[in-house]
Amino acid sequence: MRRFAERATMVELADWRARHEAIIELARGRTVESALIKRSSEVDQAFHQALVESTRNPLMISAHAHMM
């Protein structure tokens, strides 16, 4: 997480915040539960992928890819 925080740009951070806030809005808007779960899972997986890639550690990146 530290590596991500050190390397992420303000634009990237704003993008991730917007993605997470969009999920909150979907929940407030009473989106169908299956669609909400699908979208939140997509954002969660993408965020974790970004965190892992920010380490620039080939072993971690490979291990994470195999888990997914």
C-alpha contacts under 8 A as a table, 3 or more apart, distances in Angstrom:
res1	aa1	res2	aa2	distance
1	M	4	F	5.16
1	M	5	A	6.24
1	M	51	L	6.18
2	R	5	A	5.07
2	R	6	E	6.09
3	R	6	E	5.05
3	R	7	R	6.09
3	R	51	L	7.86
3	R	54	S	5.95
3	R	55	T	5.77
4	F	7	R	5.23
4	F	8	A	5.64
4	F	50	A	7.69
4	F	51	L	5.66
4	F	54	S	5.13
4	F	55	T	7.09
5	A	8	A	5.55
7	R	54	S	7.21
8	A	12	E	5.99
8	A	13	L	6.57
9	T	12	E	5.15
9	T	13	L	6.33
10	M	13	L	5.07
10	M	14	A	6.05
11	V	14	A	5.10
11	V	15	D	6.15
12	E	15	D	5.02
12	E	16	W	6.31
13	L	16	W	5.19
13	L	17	R	6.15
14	A	17	R	5.04
14	A	18	A	6.10
15	D	18	A	5.08
15	D	19	R	6.23
16	W	19	R	5.06
16	W	20	H	6.26
16	W	47	F	7.58
17	R	20	H	5.18
17	R	21	E	6.06
18	A	21	E	5.03
18	A	22	A	6.02
19	R	22	A	5.15
19	R	23	I	6.64
19	R	43	V	6.99
20	H	23	I	5.25
20	H	24	I	6.62
20	H	40	S	7.99
20	H	43	V	7.42
21	E	24	I	4.99
21	E	25	E	6.28
22	A	25	E	5.01
22	A	26	L	6.21
23	I	26	L	4.98
23	I	27	A	6.31
23	I	36	L	7.15
23	I	39	R	7.26
23	I	40	S	6.26
24	I	27	A	5.10
24	I	28	R	6.23
25	E	28	R	4.94
25	E	29	G	5.96
26	L	29	G	5.01
26	L	30	R	6.39
26	L	31	T	5.43
26	L	36	L	6.63
27	A	30	R	5.21
27	A	31	T	5.88
27	A	36	L	6.83
28	R	31	T	7.63
30	R	33	E	7.84
31	T	35	A	6.80
31	T	36	L	6.19
32	V	35	A	5.46
32	V	36	L	6.30
33	E	36	L	5.03
33	E	37	I	6.08
34	S	37	I	5.14
34	S	38	K	6.09
35	A	38	K	5.03
35	A	39	R	6.13
36	L	39	R	5.26
36	L	40	S	6.01
37	I	40	S	5.20
37	I	41	S	5.97
38	K	41	S	5.23
38	K	42	E	6.29
39	R	42	E	5.11
39	R	43	V	6.34
40	S	43	V	5.18
40	S	44	D	6.01
41	S	44	D	4.98
41	S	45	Q	6.04
42	E	45	Q	5.30
42	E	46	A	6.14
43	V	46	A	5.11
43	V	47	F	6.00
44	D	47	F	5.14
44	D	48	H	6.20
45	Q	48	H	5.20
45	Q	49	Q	6.09
46	A	49	Q	5.00
46	A	50	A	6.22
47	F	50	A	5.08
47	F	51	L	6.25
48	H	51	L	4.93
48	H	52	V	6.17
49	Q	52	V	5.18
49	Q	53	E	6.05
49	Q	64	H	7.83
50	A	53	E	5.12
50	A	54	S	6.04
51	L	54	S	5.22
51	L	55	T	7.00
52	V	55	T	5.59
52	V	56	R	7.55
52	V	57	N	7.94
52	V	60	M	6.76
52	V	61	I	5.92
52	V	64	H	7.41
53	E	56	R	5.49
53	E	57	N	7.32
53	E	61	I	6.08
55	T	60	M	7.86
56	R	61	I	7.57
57	N	60	M	5.44
57	N	61	I	6.16
58	P	61	I	5.05
58	P	62	S	5.95
59	L	62	S	5.15
59	L	63	A	6.08
60	M	63	A	5.07
60	M	64	H	6.04
61	I	64	H	5.22
61	I	65	A	6.17
62	S	65	A	5.09
62	S	66	H	6.32
63	A	66	H	5.20
63	A	67	M	6.38
64	H	67	M	5.09
64	H	68	M	6.42
65	A	68	M	5.31
